Amino acid sequence: MTDLRQVPVDQVLERVGTALGTQLDPATVVRKRRSVGARTERGTWVRIERRGLDRIGTQGGNGTPSAEALSGIAKPAWLAGVAWRDEVEPVMWRADETRLLPSAPVGSAVVADDPALPSSWWAELNTSLDALARQRTNRIATPDTETITQELVTRMIHQVFPLVDPTVSEWCPAHADLNWANVTAPEFCIFDWEDWGMAPRGLDAATLWAASLAVPALADRVRVERSGDFASRDGKLMTLFVAAKILGPYAHPEDPRLDGARALSEQVVKELQAD
């Protein structure tokens, strides 16, 4: 898989700027594994993603513009987009222009220090996630760009927790990539909506919990704030789903999240087996 942090992207940035009728400021470029972002001369932000055609599925790769129809959620407004198929490889490039974020991202995807967020921030997170869960869509979420299905949930959970019944009963819309690099503070908003869609209840809460495990107090706060999700059977399954990614075959022995993921998973397995 191509890592956009390691390859030239100047031609891509130029093509996007021309298509959107603006210039991208090279001094503001942020490069990630599968996306590149930059500020424009007109005071907006452009995010460019490279995604394999096999990872698009039924979604069409239009997560950010389709999320514009969602209501009651703090997120930057979508303004315009452009997409094209790569001339050489079986991938699609897509660029979306949005309003600037109201504040900076909280941190990297997985944080090592407590961001010390106020109660008002958590209240805004809850308002947005509750509003998201009440809506409906034909999209299916793609956490880690893989379409989430019952088969995927079963496979992921059983590779670490083989005695658990992984059957999901409640599906609702989820952001599907809710980590600390995709939320802002002190003013709250959620961005990068490329993977959103229907998912088992609790996926977002569990994903944010997993991203917080290196800071136990923060992980505990996520569980308190989203207690309804974590108390539900599907929320418990999603806890095991994300924990399996930490504890599974590719676990890193020095991952600071291991102990926290293992401890809660053992508790959740007992709770599910007792139901």
Secondary structure as GFF3:
##gff-version 3
##sequence-region A 1 275
A	DSSP	alpha_helix	10	20	.	.	.	ID=ss1
A	DSSP	three_ten_helix	26	28	.	.	.	ID=ss2
A	DSSP	beta_strand	30	31	.	.	.	ID=ss3
A	DSSP	beta_strand	35	39	.	.	.	ID=ss4
A	DSSP	beta_strand	45	52	.	.	.	ID=ss5
A	DSSP	three_ten_helix	53	55	.	.	.	ID=ss6
A	DSSP	alpha_helix	63	66	.	.	.	ID=ss7
A	DSSP	three_ten_helix	67	69	.	.	.	ID=ss8
A	DSSP	beta_strand	78	85	.	.	.	ID=ss9
A	DSSP	beta_strand	91	98	.	.	.	ID=ss10
A	DSSP	beta_strand	104	105	.	.	.	ID=ss11
A	DSSP	alpha_helix	119	133	.	.	.	ID=ss12
A	DSSP	three_ten_helix	143	145	.	.	.	ID=ss13
A	DSSP	alpha_helix	150	158	.	.	.	ID=ss14
A	DSSP	beta_strand	171	174	.	.	.	ID=ss15
A	DSSP	beta_strand	184	185	.	.	.	ID=ss16
A	DSSP	beta_strand	197	200	.	.	.	ID=ss17
A	DSSP	alpha_helix	203	210	.	.	.	ID=ss18
A	DSSP	alpha_helix	216	225	.	.	.	ID=ss19
A	DSSP	alpha_helix	227	231	.	.	.	ID=ss20
A	DSSP	alpha_helix	233	247	.	.	.	ID=ss21
A	DSSP	alpha_helix	258	274	.	.	.	ID=ss22
###
